[in-house]
Amino acid sequence: MKLPKAVCPDCSDERELSDVLTAQANQNVIYQCAKCGYIVRNIQTSKG
């Protein structure tokens, strides 16, 4: 089974979602690129 990937909007690095997304208690998500350090905080989810 192929896992979904996320592409960094800053450096175009491609990683599996589990490697770059962190869930918060308030049901928002944080994206952090492991290559360049680009961060997006408080990404709204369908439940949050």
Secondary structure, 3 states (H helix, E strand, C coil): CCCCEEECCCCCCEEEHHHHEEECCCCCEEEECCCCCCEEEEECCCCC
